[in-house]
């Protein structure tokens, strides 16, 4: 009978890629934050402390912890993890606990620390869906046991996120879910049907929520409303274009001081393009591609279906978000406002991303082998 062997060393290549991207991100973040320093010194030291202490140092601790927590722990507690992260996301509407910024109510404030609970909800959703798909692995009725429950789950998550509003997190969760369904063996027709339903929902949102329509119009015609909805895209393209082949050099970006909105946040890839040029930004894209490829390899070598599903879901969350950020800043996808994983401002986001990477590394410690 097949048995899971004792944990081995984690996948060093995946770990090295994560560390390289994170270290590059730390230098890029400090450089991009110089624009904040020019305007508000106290805020600069605040975001620097948050990113380095909570995000980088704390995140490495979280990565170490989740690398050593057997991943079946997440399966045993999947429902409660999903329910807890869902309730935490709903807590943004509790007066005195949640707060608004930029017209959206997505943040919770706990003293000196504020974070977006939707980042945890994405992980909780993947964990629960992985456990569900592993349980229904041998069920023959795809729609009854896999597709229909997923639609219910996505519906609950959609109501929660769109009321904030947080369209980007819903898109990422749906993408992860479709990837996990595909790996579980669900037919292409049903997956395409889910994607089609998602596109219809986005179309409805575009006609009912002006900010969604504005981003679509900006994508179609970047020159529209250059001082409004397309301002970030145009300034980002200027920054990337001015970087040339090898860039201006670390710390030498001009756009981050007075032009790029959120240079240390959503627009940080534009700063990287300006300072490191086509060569440096292409290298970063390649690193994310390698991260995805190595993640998928870990999934294929997982000792059971739950390990496979959870890695697929998490690696899609990490890399799809990164590629959405990059594509939106070069005009190949509508602006989404998603941060660049392991790099953009957000100590809690970096903490959670590194913790998710640790879960993937733990799965890599249990490769598919048979012991006599």
C-alpha positions as CSV (number, residue, x, y, z in Angstrom):
1,X,0.0,0.0,0.0
2,X,1.3,3.5,-0.9
3,X,2.4,5.6,2.1
4,X,3.5,9.2,2.4
5,X,7.2,9.2,3.3
6,X,8.6,11.4,6.1
7,X,9.1,15.1,5.1
8,X,12.1,15.8,3.0
9,X,14.0,19.0,2.3
10,X,11.8,21.6,0.6
11,X,12.1,22.7,-3.0
12,X,15.2,24.9,-2.9
13,X,14.7,26.3,-6.4
14,X,11.2,27.6,-5.5
15,X,12.6,29.0,-2.3
16,X,15.5,30.7,-4.1
17,X,13.2,32.4,-6.6
18,X,10.9,33.7,-3.8
19,X,13.9,35.1,-1.9
20,X,15.4,36.7,-5.1
21,X,12.1,38.4,-6.0
22,X,11.6,39.6,-2.4
23,X,15.1,41.0,-2.0
24,X,14.8,42.8,-5.4
25,X,11.4,44.1,-4.2
26,X,12.9,45.4,-1.0
27,X,15.5,47.5,-2.9
28,X,12.9,48.7,-5.4
29,X,10.4,49.5,-2.6
30,X,13.0,51.7,-0.7
31,X,13.9,53.5,-4.0
32,X,10.2,54.0,-4.9
33,X,9.5,55.3,-1.4
34,X,11.9,58.2,-1.8
35,X,9.0,60.0,-3.5
36,X,7.2,59.7,-0.2
37,X,10.2,61.0,1.7
38,X,10.3,64.1,-0.5
39,X,6.7,64.9,0.7
40,X,6.4,63.5,4.2
41,X,9.4,62.3,6.2
42,X,7.3,60.7,9.0
43,X,5.1,58.8,6.5
44,X,8.3,57.5,4.7
45,X,9.7,56.0,7.9
46,X,6.3,54.6,8.7
47,X,5.9,52.7,5.4
48,X,9.6,51.7,5.6
49,X,9.1,50.2,9.1
50,X,5.9,48.5,8.0
51,X,7.5,46.9,4.9
52,X,10.8,45.8,6.5
53,X,9.7,44.8,10.0
54,X,6.2,43.4,9.5
55,X,6.5,42.4,5.8
56,X,10.0,41.3,5.2
57,X,11.2,40.1,8.6
58,X,7.8,39.0,9.9
59,X,7.1,37.4,6.5
60,X,10.2,35.3,6.5
61,X,9.2,34.1,10.0
62,X,5.7,33.2,8.5
63,X,7.4,31.4,5.6
64,X,9.5,29.4,8.0
65,X,6.4,28.5,10.1
66,X,4.2,27.4,7.2
67,X,7.0,25.5,5.6
68,X,7.1,23.4,8.8
69,X,3.4,23.0,9.3
70,X,2.2,19.8,7.7
71,X,-0.1,20.9,4.9
72,X,-2.8,18.4,6.0
73,X,-3.4,20.7,8.9
74,X,-5.0,23.1,6.5
75,X,-7.3,20.4,5.1
76,X,-8.5,19.4,8.6
77,X,-9.4,23.0,9.4
78,X,-10.4,24.1,5.9
79,X,-14.1,25.0,6.6
80,X,-13.3,27.0,9.7
81,X,-10.4,28.8,8.0
82,X,-12.7,29.8,5.1
83,X,-15.5,30.8,7.4
84,X,-13.1,32.8,9.6
85,X,-11.5,34.7,6.7
86,X,-15.0,35.4,5.3
87,X,-16.3,36.8,8.6
88,X,-13.0,38.9,8.9
89,X,-13.6,40.3,5.4
90,X,-17.2,41.2,6.4
91,X,-15.8,43.0,9.5
92,X,-14.7,45.9,7.3
93,X,-18.3,47.1,7.6
94,X,-18.1,47.2,11.4
95,X,-18.0,50.8,12.6
96,X,-14.7,51.6,14.4
97,X,-13.0,48.6,13.0
98,X,-13.2,48.9,9.2
99,X,-12.3,52.1,7.4
100,X,-12.6,53.6,3.9
101,X,-9.8,54.8,1.6
102,X,-10.2,56.1,-2.0
103,X,-13.9,55.3,-2.1
104,X,-13.6,51.7,-1.0
105,X,-14.1,50.1,2.4
106,X,-11.6,47.2,2.3
107,X,-9.4,47.8,5.4
108,X,-9.4,46.9,9.0
109,X,-7.4,48.9,11.6
110,X,-6.0,47.2,14.6
111,X,-4.1,49.9,16.4
112,X,-0.9,50.7,14.4
113,X,-1.6,47.9,12.0
114,X,-4.1,48.1,9.1
115,X,-4.7,45.4,6.5
116,X,-7.0,44.2,3.8
117,X,-8.7,41.0,5.1
118,X,-9.5,40.0,1.5
119,X,-5.9,39.0,1.2
120,X,-6.6,36.3,3.8
121,X,-10.0,35.4,2.2
122,X,-8.2,34.5,-1.0
123,X,-6.0,32.0,0.9
124,X,-9.0,30.7,2.9
125,X,-11.0,30.2,-0.3
126,X,-8.2,28.2,-2.0
127,X,-7.7,26.0,1.1
128,X,-11.4,25.2,1.4
129,X,-11.9,24.6,-2.3
130,X,-8.8,22.3,-2.3
131,X,-10.3,20.3,0.5
132,X,-13.7,20.1,-1.2
133,X,-12.2,19.0,-4.6
134,X,-10.1,16.4,-2.8
135,X,-13.2,15.0,-1.1
136,X,-15.1,14.9,-4.4
137,X,-12.2,13.6,-6.4
138,X,-13.9,10.2,-7.2
139,X,-17.4,11.6,-7.6
140,X,-18.7,11.1,-11.2
141,X,-21.3,13.9,-11.3
142,X,-19.1,17.0,-12.1
143,X,-21.8,19.6,-12.0
144,X,-23.4,18.3,-8.8
145,X,-20.3,17.8,-6.7
146,X,-17.8,20.3,-8.2
147,X,-19.3,23.1,-10.4
148,X,-22.5,23.8,-8.4
149,X,-20.8,24.1,-5.0
150,X,-18.1,26.3,-6.6
151,X,-20.8,28.6,-8.0
152,X,-22.4,28.9,-4.5
153,X,-19.0,29.6,-2.9
154,X,-18.1,32.2,-5.6
155,X,-21.6,33.8,-5.1
156,X,-21.0,34.2,-1.4
157,X,-17.5,35.6,-2.0
158,X,-18.8,37.9,-4.8
159,X,-21.4,39.5,-2.6
160,X,-18.8,40.1,0.1
161,X,-16.2,41.6,-2.1
162,X,-18.3,43.6,-4.5
163,X,-20.0,45.4,-1.6
164,X,-16.6,46.9,-0.6
165,X,-16.1,47.1,-3.7
166,X,-13.1,44.8,-4.5
167,X,-13.5,43.5,-8.1
168,X,-9.8,42.6,-8.5
169,X,-9.8,40.1,-5.6
170,X,-12.9,38.4,-7.0
171,X,-11.2,38.1,-10.5
172,X,-8.1,36.5,-8.9
173,X,-10.2,34.1,-6.8
174,X,-12.2,33.1,-9.9
175,X,-9.0,32.5,-11.9
176,X,-7.5,30.3,-9.1
177,X,-10.8,28.4,-8.9
178,X,-10.9,27.7,-12.6
179,X,-7.3,26.5,-12.6
180,X,-8.1,24.1,-9.7
181,X,-11.2,22.8,-11.4
182,X,-9.1,22.1,-14.6
183,X,-6.5,20.1,-12.6
184,X,-9.3,18.2,-10.8
185,X,-10.5,16.9,-14.2
186,X,-13.6,19.0,-14.8
187,X,-14.4,19.3,-18.5
188,X,-13.3,22.4,-20.5
189,X,-16.9,23.2,-21.4
190,X,-17.9,23.7,-17.8
191,X,-14.8,25.8,-17.1
192,X,-15.4,27.9,-20.2
193,X,-19.0,28.3,-19.0
194,X,-17.8,29.7,-15.7
195,X,-15.5,32.1,-17.4
196,X,-18.2,33.2,-19.7
197,X,-20.6,33.8,-16.8
198,X,-17.8,35.9,-15.2
199,X,-17.4,38.0,-18.3
200,X,-21.1,38.6,-18.3
201,X,-20.9,39.8,-14.7
202,X,-18.0,42.1,-15.5
203,X,-20.1,43.6,-18.4
204,X,-23.0,44.2,-16.0
205,X,-20.6,45.8,-13.5
206,X,-19.2,48.0,-16.2
207,X,-22.6,49.5,-16.9
208,X,-23.6,49.8,-13.3
209,X,-20.3,51.0,-11.7
210,X,-18.7,54.0,-13.4
211,X,-15.2,53.2,-12.2
212,X,-15.2,49.8,-14.0
213,X,-16.4,51.4,-17.2
214,X,-13.7,54.1,-16.9
215,X,-11.0,51.5,-16.6
216,X,-12.2,49.6,-19.7
217,X,-12.4,52.9,-21.7
218,X,-8.9,53.7,-20.6
219,X,-7.7,50.3,-21.7
220,X,-9.3,50.7,-25.1
221,X,-8.1,54.3,-25.6
222,X,-5.3,55.3,-23.2
223,X,-5.4,58.9,-24.4
224,X,-8.9,59.3,-23.0
225,X,-9.1,61.6,-19.9
226,X,-5.3,62.0,-19.5
227,X,-5.8,63.9,-16.2
228,X,-8.3,61.4,-14.8
229,X,-8.8,57.7,-15.4
230,X,-5.9,57.3,-17.8
231,X,-3.4,59.4,-15.8
232,X,-1.8,56.5,-14.0
233,X,-1.4,54.5,-17.2
234,X,0.1,57.4,-19.1
235,X,2.6,58.3,-16.4
236,X,3.5,54.6,-16.0
237,X,4.3,54.3,-19.8
238,X,6.4,57.5,-19.6
239,X,8.4,56.0,-16.7
240,X,8.9,52.7,-18.4
241,X,9.8,54.3,-21.7
242,X,12.3,56.7,-20.2
243,X,14.2,53.7,-18.7
244,X,15.4,52.6,-22.1
245,X,17.4,49.4,-22.2
246,X,19.3,49.5,-19.0
247,X,17.5,52.2,-17.0
248,X,18.5,55.3,-15.2
249,X,20.0,53.4,-12.2
250,X,18.7,52.5,-8.7
251,X,17.2,55.5,-7.0
252,X,17.3,57.7,-10.1
253,X,13.6,57.6,-11.1
254,X,12.1,61.0,-11.8
255,X,8.4,59.9,-12.2
256,X,8.2,58.6,-8.6
257,X,8.5,62.1,-7.1
258,X,5.6,64.1,-8.6
259,X,4.0,62.1,-11.3
260,X,3.3,58.5,-10.6
261,X,0.4,57.8,-8.2
262,X,1.4,55.3,-5.5
263,X,4.9,54.7,-6.8
264,X,5.7,52.4,-4.0
265,X,2.4,50.6,-4.4
266,X,0.4,49.7,-7.6
267,X,2.8,51.6,-9.8
268,X,6.1,50.2,-8.6
269,X,6.7,48.2,-11.7
270,X,6.9,51.5,-13.6
271,X,9.6,52.7,-11.2
272,X,11.5,49.4,-11.8
273,X,11.2,49.9,-15.5
274,X,12.5,53.4,-15.3
275,X,15.4,52.6,-13.0
276,X,16.4,49.2,-14.4
277,X,15.2,49.5,-18.0
278,X,13.9,46.9,-20.3
279,X,16.6,44.5,-19.2
280,X,15.8,44.7,-15.5
281,X,12.0,44.6,-15.9
282,X,12.2,41.7,-18.3
283,X,14.4,39.8,-15.8
284,X,11.7,40.3,-13.2
285,X,9.0,39.0,-15.5
286,X,11.2,35.9,-16.2
287,X,11.5,35.3,-12.4
288,X,7.7,35.3,-12.0
289,X,7.5,32.9,-15.0
290,X,10.0,30.6,-13.3
291,X,8.1,30.9,-10.0
292,X,4.9,29.7,-11.8
293,X,6.7,26.9,-13.6
294,X,8.3,25.6,-10.4
295,X,5.1,25.9,-8.5
296,X,3.3,23.8,-11.1
297,X,6.0,21.2,-11.0
298,X,5.6,21.0,-7.2
299,X,1.9,20.5,-7.7
300,X,2.4,17.7,-10.2
301,X,4.7,15.9,-7.8
302,X,2.5,16.4,-4.7
303,X,1.7,13.2,-2.8
304,X,-2.1,13.6,-2.9
305,X,-4.8,15.6,-4.6
306,X,-5.3,18.1,-1.8
307,X,-1.6,19.0,-2.0
308,X,-1.9,19.4,-5.7
309,X,-5.0,21.6,-5.6
310,X,-3.7,23.9,-2.9
311,X,-0.4,24.5,-4.7
312,X,-2.2,25.2,-8.0
313,X,-4.6,27.7,-6.3
314,X,-1.9,29.5,-4.4
315,X,0.6,29.7,-7.3
316,X,-2.2,31.1,-9.5
317,X,-3.0,33.7,-6.9
318,X,0.6,34.8,-6.5
319,X,1.6,34.9,-10.2
320,X,-1.7,35.9,-11.8
321,X,-1.8,39.0,-9.5
322,X,1.7,39.9,-10.5
323,X,1.1,39.5,-14.2
324,X,-2.1,41.6,-13.9
325,X,-0.2,44.4,-12.2
326,X,2.5,44.3,-14.9
327,X,0.1,44.0,-17.9
328,X,-2.1,46.8,-16.6
329,X,0.9,49.2,-16.3
330,X,2.0,48.6,-19.9
331,X,-1.5,48.9,-21.2
332,X,-2.2,45.3,-22.1
333,X,-4.9,44.9,-19.5
334,X,-7.3,47.3,-17.8
335,X,-6.0,48.9,-14.6
336,X,-6.9,46.7,-11.7
337,X,-5.1,48.2,-8.7
338,X,-3.6,44.9,-7.7
339,X,-0.1,45.1,-6.1
340,X,3.0,43.4,-7.4
341,X,3.4,40.4,-5.2
342,X,6.5,40.3,-2.9
343,X,7.4,43.9,-4.0
344,X,4.6,46.5,-3.7
345,X,3.9,48.5,-0.5
346,X,1.9,46.6,2.1
347,X,3.6,44.9,5.1
348,X,0.6,42.6,5.7
349,X,0.4,41.7,2.0
350,X,4.0,40.7,1.9
351,X,3.6,38.8,5.2
352,X,0.6,36.8,3.7
353,X,2.3,36.2,0.4
354,X,5.4,34.7,2.1
355,X,3.2,32.6,4.3
356,X,1.5,31.3,1.2
357,X,4.9,30.5,-0.4
358,X,5.7,28.5,2.8
359,X,2.6,26.4,2.3
360,X,3.7,25.5,-1.2
361,X,7.2,24.7,0.1
362,X,5.7,22.4,2.7
363,X,3.8,20.5,0.0
364,X,7.1,20.1,-1.8
365,X,8.5,18.3,1.3
366,X,6.1,15.4,0.6
367,X,6.7,14.3,-3.0
368,X,4.8,11.5,-4.6
369,X,6.7,8.3,-3.7
370,X,5.8,4.8,-2.8
371,X,7.4,3.0,0.2
372,X,7.3,-0.8,0.3
